[in-house]
């Protein structure tokens, strides 16, 4: 089943990365930080089936809309499926440029999304 991934925001760095199955149901929800967001934006996503969130997703949290507005969604192959340009550039500023870096600035990468 083809997976996709979304960046959703509720504003003020209250963002999440959602891994969705082919039916649009949430498989994993990952609280954003700059490393995770950079990885989402810059890497091919072929290993999405091994990304793990911090907690179980239950109830109304199983609907992507419960996690806020869609910023950008990508297919597992890396293609952009949908994006909101205004939210995207606001997020880039908030997470990266306001700190003097960009989303593709080399930084220490973590494999915390991958199950060993």
N, CA, C and O atoms as a Tinker XYZ file with bonds, in Angstrom:
   464  protein
     1  N      0.848000   -1.180000    0.000000    73     2
     2  CA     0.000000    0.000000    0.000000    64     1     3
     3  C      0.892000    1.242000    0.000000    63     2     4     5
     4  O      1.832000    1.340000    0.790000    81     3
     5  N      0.597000    2.170000   -0.874000    73     3     6
     6  CA     1.400000    3.390000   -0.989000    64     5     7
     7  C      1.142000    4.316000    0.197000    63     6     8     9
     8  O     -0.004000    4.612000    0.536000    81     7
     9  N      2.214000    4.759000    0.807000    73     7    10
    10  CA     2.114000    5.700000    1.923000    64     9    11
    11  C      2.358000    7.113000    1.425000    63    10    12    13
    12  O      3.014000    7.328000    0.405000    81    11
    13  N      1.819000    8.069000    2.165000    73    11    14
    14  CA     2.113000    9.480000    1.934000    64    13    15
    15  C      2.378000   10.119000    3.290000    63    14    16    17
    16  O      2.161000    9.504000    4.335000    81    15
    17  N      2.846000   11.352000    3.257000    73    15    18
    18  CA     3.190000   12.037000    4.496000    64    17    19
    19  C      2.756000   13.493000    4.386000    63    18    20    21
    20  O      2.864000   14.107000    3.325000    81    19
    21  N      2.259000   14.040000    5.505000    73    19    22
    22  CA     1.776000   15.418000    5.526000    64    21    23
    23  C      2.432000   16.204000    6.659000    63    22    24    25
    24  O      2.726000   15.666000    7.726000    81    23
    25  N      2.649000   17.480000    6.399000    73    23    26
    26  CA     3.030000   18.446000    7.431000    64    25    27
    27  C      1.756000   19.222000    7.722000    63    26    28    29
    28  O      1.191000   19.848000    6.825000    81    27
    29  N      1.305000   19.186000    8.961000    73    27    30
    30  CA     0.115000   19.931000    9.381000    64    29    31
    31  C      0.481000   20.874000   10.515000    63    30    32    33
    32  O      1.382000   20.602000   11.308000    81    31
    33  N     -0.245000   22.000000   10.574000    73    31    34
    34  CA     0.061000   23.003000   11.592000    64    33    35
    35  C     -1.197000   23.520000   12.272000    63    34    36    37
    36  O     -2.262000   23.652000   11.670000    81    35
    37  N     -1.021000   23.805000   13.546000    73    35    38
    38  CA    -2.036000   24.528000   14.312000    64    37    39
    39  C     -1.453000   25.889000   14.700000    63    38    40    41
    40  O     -2.024000   26.598000   15.529000    81    39
    41  N     -0.316000   26.251000   14.101000    73    39    42
    42  CA     0.322000   27.545000   14.337000    64    41    43
    43  C      1.282000   27.527000   15.504000    63    42    44    45
    44  O      1.234000   26.635000   16.352000    81    43
    45  N      2.164000   28.531000   15.541000    73    43    46
    46  CA     3.126000   28.746000   16.627000    64    45    47
    47  C      3.929000   27.495000   16.977000    63    46    48    49
    48  O      4.051000   27.134000   18.148000    81    47
    49  N      4.471000   26.842000   15.960000    73    47    50
    50  CA     5.295000   25.645000   16.136000    64    49    51
    51  C      4.538000   24.483000   16.768000    63    50    52    53
    52  O      5.136000   23.626000   17.418000    81    51
    53  N      3.240000   24.458000   16.578000    73    51    54
    54  CA     2.412000   23.347000   17.035000    64    53    55
    55  C      2.109000   22.478000   15.809000    63    54    56    57
    56  O      0.962000   22.361000   15.376000    81    55
    57  N      3.170000   21.873000   15.265000    73    55    58
    58  CA     3.102000   21.164000   14.006000    64    57    59
    59  C      3.342000   19.673000   14.193000    63    58    60    61
    60  O      3.925000   19.235000   15.185000    81    59
    61  N      2.873000   18.902000   13.207000    73    59    62
    62  CA     3.062000   17.456000   13.222000    64    61    63
    63  C      3.312000   16.958000   11.806000    63    62    64    65
    64  O      2.871000   17.559000   10.826000    81    63
    65  N      4.023000   15.859000   11.726000    73    63    66
    66  CA     4.201000   15.115000   10.489000    64    65    67
    67  C      3.345000   13.863000   10.626000    63    66    68    69
    68  O      3.482000   13.114000   11.593000    81    67
    69  N      2.468000   13.639000    9.661000    73    67    70
    70  CA     1.563000   12.488000    9.681000    64    69    71
    71  C      1.918000   11.537000    8.557000    63    70    72    73
    72  O      2.052000   11.956000    7.407000    81    71
    73  N      2.070000   10.268000    8.873000    73    71    74
    74  CA     2.259000    9.229000    7.866000    64    73    75
    75  C      0.893000    8.602000    7.646000    63    74    76    77
    76  O      0.271000    8.103000    8.584000    81    75
    77  N      0.428000    8.630000    6.393000    73    75    78
    78  CA    -0.900000    8.142000    6.043000    64    77    79
    79  C     -0.810000    6.907000    5.167000    63    78    80    81
    80  O      0.090000    6.781000    4.337000    81    79
    81  N     -1.760000    5.992000    5.364000    73    79    82
    82  CA    -1.814000    4.830000    4.482000    64    81    83
    83  C     -2.518000    5.226000    3.182000    63    82    84    85
    84  O     -2.925000    6.377000    3.025000    81    83
    85  N     -2.659000    4.302000    2.273000    73    83    86
    86  CA    -3.256000    4.580000    0.975000    64    85    87
    87  C     -4.703000    5.033000    1.025000    63    86    88    89
    88  O     -5.201000    5.616000    0.063000    81    87
    89  N     -5.391000    4.772000    2.140000    73    87    90
    90  CA    -6.778000    5.194000    2.323000    64    89    91
    91  C     -6.890000    6.544000    3.023000    63    90    92    93
    92  O     -8.001000    7.029000    3.241000    81    91
    93  N     -5.764000    7.161000    3.380000    73    91    94
    94  CA    -5.767000    8.451000    4.055000    64    93    95
    95  C     -5.886000    8.363000    5.563000    63    94    96    97
    96  O     -6.057000    9.385000    6.228000    81    95
    97  N     -5.800000    7.159000    6.115000    73    95    98
    98  CA    -5.845000    6.992000    7.574000    64    97    99
    99  C     -4.446000    7.182000    8.151000    63    98   100   101
   100  O     -3.458000    6.782000    7.536000    81    99
   101  N     -4.363000    7.785000    9.319000    73    99   102
   102  CA    -3.074000    8.052000    9.956000    64   101   103
   103  C     -2.478000    6.762000   10.493000    63   102   104   105
   104  O     -3.110000    6.045000   11.269000    81   103
   105  N     -1.257000    6.476000   10.072000    73   103   106
   106  CA    -0.500000    5.335000   10.622000    64   105   107
   107  C      0.378000    5.794000   11.766000    63   106   108   109
   108  O      0.496000    5.103000   12.778000    81   107
   109  N      1.005000    6.973000   11.613000    73   107   110
   110  CA     1.904000    7.519000   12.634000    64   109   111
   111  C      1.753000    9.039000   12.672000    63   110   112   113
   112  O      1.524000    9.672000   11.641000    81   111
   113  N      1.881000    9.614000   13.861000    73   111   114
   114  CA     1.881000   11.059000   14.054000    64   113   115
   115  C      3.157000   11.416000   14.815000    63   114   116   117
   116  O      3.419000   10.890000   15.896000    81   115
   117  N      3.940000   12.315000   14.233000    73   115   118
   118  CA     5.243000   12.672000   14.789000    64   117   119
   119  C      5.245000   14.167000   15.088000    63   118   120   121
   120  O      5.012000   14.984000   14.197000    81   119
   121  N      5.508000   14.521000   16.336000    73   119   122
   122  CA     5.592000   15.925000   16.717000    64   121   123
   123  C      6.816000   16.535000   16.036000    63   122   124   125
   124  O      7.909000   15.972000   16.081000    81   123
   125  N      6.618000   17.688000   15.406000    73   123   126
   126  CA     7.708000   18.328000   14.649000    64   125   127
   127  C      8.801000   18.888000   15.546000    63   126   128   129
   128  O      8.557000   19.373000   16.651000    81   127
   129  N     10.000000   18.798000   15.026000    73   127   130
   130  CA    11.121000   19.610000   15.473000    64   129   131
   131  C     11.889000   19.953000   14.200000    63   130   132   133
   132  O     11.541000   19.464000   13.125000    81   131
   133  N     12.920000   20.778000   14.299000    73   131   134
   134  CA    13.593000   21.225000   13.075000    64   133   135
   135  C     14.271000   20.086000   12.320000    63   134   136   137
   136  O     14.322000   20.125000   11.090000    81   135
   137  N     14.787000   19.087000   13.004000    73   135   138
   138  CA    15.449000   17.965000   12.344000    64   137   139
   139  C     14.449000   17.114000   11.571000    63   138   140   141
   140  O     14.700000   16.749000   10.422000    81   139
   141  N     13.334000   16.801000   12.187000    73   139   142
   142  CA    12.306000   15.997000   11.533000    64   141   143
   143  C     11.732000   16.733000   10.328000    63   142   144   145
   144  O     11.544000   16.144000    9.264000    81   143
   145  N     11.455000   18.016000   10.499000    73   143   146
   146  CA    10.887000   18.798000    9.413000    64   145   147
   147  C     11.878000   18.918000    8.248000    63   146   148   149
   148  O     11.483000   18.827000    7.086000    81   147
   149  N     13.142000   19.119000    8.553000    73   147   150
   150  CA    14.164000   19.186000    7.505000    64   149   151
   151  C     14.219000   17.870000    6.736000    63   150   152   153
   152  O     14.309000   17.862000    5.508000    81   151
   153  N     14.166000   16.784000    7.453000    73   151   154
   154  CA    14.196000   15.468000    6.802000    64   153   155
   155  C     12.977000   15.290000    5.899000    63   154   156   157
   156  O     13.113000   14.821000    4.769000    81   155
   157  N     11.808000   15.652000    6.375000    73   155   158
   158  CA    10.585000   15.566000    5.584000    64   157   159
   159  C     10.698000   16.382000    4.295000    63   158   160   161
   160  O     10.241000   15.945000    3.238000    81   159
   161  N     11.299000   17.554000    4.383000    73   159   162
   162  CA    11.366000   18.456000    3.236000    64   161   163
   163  C     12.479000   18.126000    2.243000    63   162   164   165
   164  O     12.373000   18.488000    1.072000    81   163
   165  N     13.531000   17.455000    2.676000    73   163   166
   166  CA    14.703000   17.309000    1.819000    64   165   167
   167  C     15.028000   15.899000    1.371000    63   166   168   169
   168  O     15.841000   15.730000    0.462000    81   167
   169  N     14.435000   14.889000    1.962000    73   167   170
   170  CA    14.828000   13.524000    1.642000    64   169   171
   171  C     13.756000   12.787000    0.858000    63   170   172   173
   172  O     12.570000   13.111000    0.927000    81   171
   173  N     14.207000   11.788000    0.111000    73   171   174
   174  CA    13.264000   10.836000   -0.463000    64   173   175
   175  C     12.635000   10.095000    0.714000    63   174   176   177
   176  O     13.267000    9.946000    1.760000    81   175
   177  N     11.436000    9.645000    0.558000    73   175   178
   178  CA    10.679000    9.123000    1.690000    64   177   179
   179  C     10.357000    7.637000    1.556000    63   178   180   181
   180  O      9.323000    7.178000    2.042000    81   179
   181  N     11.223000    6.901000    0.910000    73   179   182
   182  CA    10.989000    5.483000    0.660000    64   181   183
   183  C     10.889000    4.664000    1.944000    63   182   184   185
   184  O     10.328000    3.568000    1.925000    81   183
   185  N     11.419000    5.170000    3.058000    73   183   186
   186  CA    11.395000    4.425000    4.319000    64   185   187
   187  C     10.232000    4.824000    5.229000    63   186   188   189
   188  O     10.295000    4.598000    6.438000    81   187
   189  N      9.179000    5.410000    4.673000    73   187   190
   190  CA     8.043000    5.859000    5.489000    64   189   191
   191  C      7.434000    4.751000    6.337000    63   190   192   193
   192  O      6.923000    5.018000    7.425000    81   191
   193  N      7.481000    3.516000    5.858000    73   191   194
   194  CA     6.894000    2.427000    6.633000    64   193   195
   195  C      7.627000    2.173000    7.945000    63   194   196   197
   196  O      7.108000    1.467000    8.810000    81   195
   197  N      8.830000    2.737000    8.109000    73   195   198
   198  CA     9.572000    2.555000    9.357000    64   197   199
   199  C      9.539000    3.789000   10.257000    63   198   200   201
   200  O     10.103000    3.755000   11.351000    81   199
   201  N      8.894000    4.877000    9.828000    73   199   202
   202  CA     8.786000    6.072000   10.678000    64   201   203
   203  C      7.830000    5.775000   11.823000    63   202   204   205
   204  O      6.769000    5.186000   11.617000    81   203
   205  N      8.210000    6.184000   13.033000    73   203   206
   206  CA     7.393000    5.925000   14.213000    64   205   207
   207  C      7.113000    7.223000   14.969000    63   206   208   209
   208  O      8.005000    8.047000   15.171000    81   207
   209  N      5.861000    7.382000   15.378000    73   207   210
   210  CA     5.456000    8.536000   16.159000    64   209   211
   211  C      5.706000    8.313000   17.638000    63   210   212   213
   212  O      6.144000    7.242000   18.060000    81   211
   213  N      5.418000    9.351000   18.417000    73   211   214
   214  CA     5.688000    9.303000   19.847000    64   213   215
   215  C      4.565000    8.662000   20.660000    63   214   216   217
   216  O      4.795000    8.219000   21.785000    81   215
   217  N      3.349000    8.608000   20.101000    73   215   218
   218  CA     2.248000    8.044000   20.879000    64   217   219
   219  C      1.189000    7.457000   19.950000    63   218   220   221
   220  O      1.183000    7.705000   18.745000    81   219
   221  N      0.298000    6.673000   20.546000    73   219   222
   222  CA    -0.789000    6.043000   19.821000    64   221   223
   223  C     -1.788000    7.107000   19.375000    63   222   224   225
   224  O     -2.109000    8.017000   20.140000    81   223
   225  N     -2.277000    6.997000   18.151000    73   223   226
   226  CA    -3.265000    7.930000   17.612000    64   225   227
   227  C     -4.636000    7.285000   17.751000    63   226   228   229
   228  O     -4.902000    6.235000   17.166000    81   227
   229  N     -5.512000    7.930000   18.540000    73   227   230
   230  CA    -6.833000    7.368000   18.813000    64   229   231
   231  C     -7.919000    8.419000   18.652000    63   230   232   233
   232  O     -7.643000    9.618000   18.614000    81   231
   233  N     -9.162000    7.949000   18.558000    73   231   234
   234  CA   -10.324000    8.825000   18.525000    64   233   235
   235  C    -10.289000    9.811000   17.387000    63   234   236   237
   236  O     -9.927000    9.472000   16.261000    81   235
   237  N    -10.672000   11.048000   17.695000    73   235   238
   238  CA   -10.718000   12.075000   16.653000    64   237   239
   239  C     -9.341000   12.441000   16.128000    63   238   240   241
   240  O     -9.240000   13.060000   15.069000    81   239
   241  N     -8.274000   12.077000   16.838000    73   239   242
   242  CA    -6.914000   12.324000   16.363000    64   241   243
   243  C     -6.570000   11.448000   15.152000    63   242   244   245
   244  O     -5.526000   11.643000   14.530000    81   243
   245  N     -7.426000   10.499000   14.817000    73   243   246
   246  CA    -7.199000    9.629000   13.655000    64   245   247
   247  C     -7.523000   10.333000   12.339000    63   246   248   249
   248  O     -7.189000    9.828000   11.267000    81   247
   249  N     -8.169000   11.494000   12.416000    73   247   250
   250  CA    -8.487000   12.283000   11.224000    64   249   251
   251  C     -7.389000   13.325000   11.014000    63   250   252   253
   252  O     -7.080000   14.078000   11.937000    81   251
   253  N     -6.797000   13.384000    9.826000    73   251   254
   254  CA    -5.716000   14.354000    9.577000    64   253   255
   255  C     -6.094000   15.792000    9.937000    63   254   256   257
   256  O     -5.257000   16.541000   10.442000    81   255
   257  N     -7.342000   16.185000    9.684000    73   255   258
   258  CA    -7.773000   17.560000    9.956000    64   257   259
   259  C     -7.674000   17.926000   11.430000    63   258   260   261
   260  O     -7.560000   19.106000   11.762000    81   259
   261  N     -7.714000   16.936000   12.324000    73   259   262
   262  CA    -7.602000   17.192000   13.761000    64   261   263
   263  C     -6.224000   17.723000   14.132000    63   262   264   265
   264  O     -6.043000   18.282000   15.214000    81   263
   265  N     -5.246000   17.551000   13.232000    73   263   266
   266  CA    -3.866000   17.979000   13.485000    64   265   267
   267  C     -3.591000   19.370000   12.931000    63   266   268   269
   268  O     -2.456000   19.845000   12.980000    81   267
   269  N     -4.610000   20.020000   12.409000    73   267   270
   270  CA    -4.442000   21.382000   11.914000    64   269   271
   271  C     -4.536000   21.464000   10.401000    63   270   272   273
   272  O     -4.965000   20.531000    9.723000    81   271
   273  N     -4.116000   22.620000    9.901000    73   271   274
   274  CA    -4.189000   22.883000    8.468000    64   273   275
   275  C     -3.055000   22.178000    7.731000    63   274   276   277
   276  O     -1.940000   22.056000    8.240000    81   275
   277  N     -3.365000   21.721000    6.527000    73   275   278
   278  CA    -2.362000   21.076000    5.692000    64   277   279
   279  C     -1.386000   22.118000    5.154000    63   278   280   281
   280  O     -1.788000   23.095000    4.522000    81   279
   281  N     -0.102000   21.896000    5.413000    73   279   282
   282  CA     0.941000   22.764000    4.874000    64   281   283
   283  C      1.401000   22.187000    3.539000    63   282   284   285
   284  O      1.378000   22.873000    2.517000    81   283
   285  N      1.819000   20.925000    3.554000    73   283   286
   286  CA     2.273000   20.264000    2.335000    64   285   287
   287  C      2.158000   18.759000    2.534000    63   286   288   289
   288  O      2.398000   18.244000    3.626000    81   287
   289  N      1.789000   18.063000    1.466000    73   287   290
   290  CA     1.765000   16.605000    1.500000    64   289   291
   291  C      2.667000   16.088000    0.387000    63   290   292   293
   292  O      2.771000   16.682000   -0.687000    81   291
   293  N      3.317000   14.958000    0.679000    73   291   294
   294  CA     4.242000   14.343000   -0.274000    64   293   295
   295  C      3.962000   12.856000   -0.386000    63   294   296   297
   296  O      3.557000   12.204000    0.577000    81   295
   297  N      4.186000   12.339000   -1.579000    73   295   298
   298  CA     4.114000   10.898000   -1.796000    64   297   299
   299  C      5.393000   10.272000   -1.259000    63   298   300   301
   300  O      6.388000   10.967000   -1.054000    81   299
   301  N      5.373000    8.974000   -1.031000    73   299   302
   302  CA     6.562000    8.272000   -0.563000    64   301   303
   303  C      7.735000    8.391000   -1.524000    63   302   304   305
   304  O      8.887000    8.237000   -1.120000    81   303
   305  N      7.452000    8.663000   -2.783000    73   303   306
   306  CA     8.508000    8.835000   -3.782000    64   305   307
   307  C      9.076000   10.250000   -3.796000    63   306   308   309
   308  O     10.032000   10.532000   -4.518000    81   307
   309  N      8.485000   11.143000   -2.994000    73   307   310
   310  CA     9.008000   12.493000   -2.861000    64   309   311
   311  C      8.205000   13.574000   -3.555000    63   310   312   313
   312  O      8.380000   14.754000   -3.247000    81   311
   313  N      7.327000   13.211000   -4.483000    73   311   314
   314  CA     6.554000   14.225000   -5.195000    64   313   315
   315  C      5.619000   14.968000   -4.254000    63   314   316   317
   316  O      5.071000   14.390000   -3.315000    81   315
   317  N      5.444000   16.266000   -4.522000    73   315   318
   318  CA     4.483000   17.066000   -3.773000    64   317   319
   319  C      3.091000   16.749000   -4.309000    63   318   320   321
   320  O      2.848000   16.817000   -5.514000    81   319
   321  N      2.184000   16.404000   -3.403000    73   319   322
   322  CA     0.805000   16.099000   -3.774000    64   321   323
   323  C     -0.036000   17.361000   -3.705000    63   322   324   325
   324  O     -0.803000   17.663000   -4.619000    81   323
   325  N      0.117000   18.096000   -2.607000    73   323   326
   326  CA    -0.665000   19.311000   -2.377000    64   325   327
   327  C      0.137000   20.215000   -1.450000    63   326   328   329
   328  O      0.895000   19.739000   -0.605000    81   327
   329  N     -0.038000   21.537000   -1.618000    73   327   330
   330  CA     0.674000   22.478000   -0.751000    64   329   331
   331  C     -0.110000   23.776000   -0.626000    63   330   332   333
   332  O     -0.826000   24.177000   -1.543000    81   331
   333  N      0.037000   24.418000    0.514000    73   331   334
   334  CA    -0.477000   25.762000    0.736000    64   333   335
   335  C      0.744000   26.663000    0.796000    63   334   336   337
   336  O      1.425000   26.691000    1.822000    81   335
   337  N      1.048000   27.404000   -0.273000    73   335   338
   338  CA     2.284000   28.195000   -0.319000    64   337   339
   339  C      2.442000   29.179000    0.842000    63   338   340   341
   340  O      3.546000   29.357000    1.356000    81   339
   341  N      1.351000   29.815000    1.254000    73   339   342
   342  CA     1.440000   30.779000    2.351000    64   341   343
   343  C      1.826000   30.098000    3.661000    63   342   344   345
   344  O      2.718000   30.571000    4.366000    81   343
   345  N      1.161000   28.992000    3.991000    73   343   346
   346  CA     1.507000   28.267000    5.213000    64   345   347
   347  C      2.912000   27.678000    5.128000    63   346   348   349
   348  O      3.635000   27.645000    6.124000    81   347
   349  N      3.298000   27.212000    3.938000    73   347   350
   350  CA     4.629000   26.646000    3.753000    64   349   351
   351  C      5.699000   27.681000    4.091000    63   350   352   353
   352  O      6.583000   27.404000    4.902000    81   351
   353  N      5.637000   28.864000    3.487000    73   351   354
   354  CA     6.682000   29.867000    3.714000    64   353   355
   355  C      6.614000   30.451000    5.121000    63   354   356   357
   356  O      7.644000   30.840000    5.671000    81   355
   357  N      5.419000   30.520000    5.715000    73   355   358
   358  CA     5.329000   30.934000    7.129000    64   357   359
   359  C      6.048000   29.917000    8.013000    63   358   360   361
   360  O      6.786000   30.289000    8.925000    81   359
   361  N      5.829000   28.634000    7.737000    73   359   362
   362  CA     6.486000   27.579000    8.504000    64   361   363
   363  C      7.993000   27.573000    8.318000    63   362   364   365
   364  O      8.735000   27.382000    9.281000    81   363
   365  N      8.451000   27.778000    7.097000    73   363   366
   366  CA     9.893000   27.836000    6.826000    64   365   367
   367  C     10.515000   28.980000    7.613000    63   366   368   369
   368  O     11.588000   28.823000    8.196000    81   367
   369  N      9.850000   30.123000    7.631000    73   367   370
   370  CA    10.373000   31.255000    8.405000    64   369   371
   371  C     10.407000   30.913000    9.894000    63   370   372   373
   372  O     11.427000   31.105000   10.556000    81   371
   373  N      9.305000   30.413000   10.409000    73   371   374
   374  CA     9.192000   30.136000   11.845000    64   373   375
   375  C     10.204000   29.098000   12.314000    63   374   376   377
   376  O     10.866000   29.295000   13.333000    81   375
   377  N     10.328000   27.997000   11.580000    73   375   378
   378  CA    11.186000   26.895000   12.005000    64   377   379
   379  C     12.662000   27.109000   11.680000    63   378   380   381
   380  O     13.528000   26.617000   12.405000    81   379
   381  N     12.964000   27.839000   10.593000    73   379   382
   382  CA    14.348000   27.888000   10.124000    64   381   383
   383  C     14.899000   29.302000    9.961000    63   382   384   385
   384  O     15.845000   29.677000   10.654000    81   383
   385  N     14.328000   30.080000    9.067000    73   383   386
   386  CA    14.936000   31.366000    8.710000    64   385   387
   387  C     15.001000   32.347000    9.864000    63   386   388   389
   388  O     15.916000   33.170000    9.908000    81   387
   389  N     14.072000   32.291000   10.792000    73   387   390
   390  CA    14.134000   33.182000   11.955000    64   389   391
   391  C     15.315000   32.836000   12.858000    63   390   392   393
   392  O     15.680000   33.613000   13.740000    81   391
   393  N     15.914000   31.656000   12.630000    73   391   394
   394  CA    17.087000   31.212000   13.387000    64   393   395
   395  C     18.362000   31.300000   12.554000    63   394   396   397
   396  O     19.418000   30.822000   12.966000    81   395
   397  N     18.250000   31.923000   11.366000    73   395   398
   398  CA    19.422000   32.128000   10.520000    64   397   399
   399  C     19.854000   30.909000    9.726000    63   398   400   401
   400  O     20.987000   30.851000    9.250000    81   399
   401  N     18.966000   29.932000    9.576000    73   399   402
   402  CA    19.279000   28.737000    8.781000    64   401   403
   403  C     18.135000   28.499000    7.792000    63   402   404   405
   404  O     17.114000   29.185000    7.835000    81   403
   405  N     18.314000   27.534000    6.914000    73   403   406
   406  CA    17.247000   27.152000    5.998000    64   405   407
   407  C     16.954000   25.673000    6.184000    63   406   408   409
   408  O     17.726000   24.964000    6.829000    81   407
   409  N     15.863000   25.211000    5.633000    73   407   410
   410  CA    15.466000   23.815000    5.845000    64   409   411
   411  C     16.437000   22.816000    5.259000    63   410   412   413
   412  O     16.447000   21.657000    5.672000    81   411
   413  N     17.258000   23.234000    4.302000    73   411   414
   414  CA    18.231000   22.313000    3.727000    64   413   415
   415  C     19.650000   22.563000    4.221000    63   414   416   417
   416  O     20.607000   22.032000    3.658000    81   415
   417  N     19.790000   23.375000    5.279000    73   415   418
   418  CA    21.088000   23.590000    5.902000    64   417   419
   419  C     21.531000   22.285000    6.553000    63   418   420   421
   420  O     20.780000   21.692000    7.327000    81   419
   421  N     22.751000   21.833000    6.241000    73   419   422
   422  CA    23.210000   20.592000    6.891000    64   421   423
   423  C     23.185000   20.741000    8.406000    63   422   424   425
   424  O     23.702000   21.715000    8.954000    81   423
   425  N     22.596000   19.793000    9.057000    73   423   426
   426  CA    22.542000   19.777000   10.520000    64   425   427
   427  C     22.617000   18.327000   10.963000    63   426   428   429
   428  O     22.491000   17.404000   10.158000    81   427
   429  N     22.820000   18.152000   12.227000    73   427   430
   430  CA    22.881000   16.790000   12.748000    64   429   431
   431  C     21.558000   16.101000   12.469000    63   430   432   433
   432  O     20.501000   16.564000   12.896000    81   431
   433  N     21.626000   15.003000   11.756000    73   431   434
   434  CA    20.425000   14.246000   11.413000    64   433   435
   435  C     20.216000   13.139000   12.442000    63   434   436   437
   436  O     21.170000   12.546000   12.945000    81   435
   437  N     18.980000   12.883000   12.735000    73   435   438
   438  CA    18.636000   11.851000   13.694000    64   437   439
   439  C     17.883000   10.742000   12.980000    63   438   440   441
   440  O     17.104000   11.009000   12.064000    81   439
   441  N     18.103000    9.521000   13.383000    73   439   442
   442  CA    17.331000    8.398000   12.854000    64   441   443
   443  C     16.207000    8.042000   13.811000    63   442   444   445
   444  O     15.737000    6.904000   13.820000    81   443
   445  N     15.767000    9.009000   14.623000    73   443   446
   446  CA    14.747000    8.724000   15.623000    64   445   447
   447  C     13.411000    8.331000   15.003000    63   446   448   449
   448  O     12.544000    7.819000   15.710000    81   447
   449  N     13.220000    8.554000   13.710000    73   447   450
   450  CA    11.979000    8.183000   13.058000    64   449   451
   451  C     12.003000    6.739000   12.581000    63   450   452   453
   452  O     10.972000    6.184000   12.201000    81   451
   453  N     13.170000    6.144000   12.603000    73   451   454
   454  CA    13.321000    4.804000   12.051000    64   453   455
   455  C     13.436000    3.796000   13.167000    63   454   456   457
   456  O     14.229000    3.949000   14.096000    81   455
   457  N     12.633000    2.771000   13.056000    73   455   458
   458  CA    12.680000    1.687000   14.042000    64   457   459
   459  C     13.914000    0.834000   13.750000    63   458   460   461
   460  O     14.126000    0.422000   12.610000    81   459
   461  N     14.725000    0.570000   14.769000    73   459   462
   462  CA    15.931000   -0.244000   14.592000    64   461   463
   463  C     15.602000   -1.710000   14.577000    63   462   464
   464  O     16.499000   -2.542000   14.437000    81   463
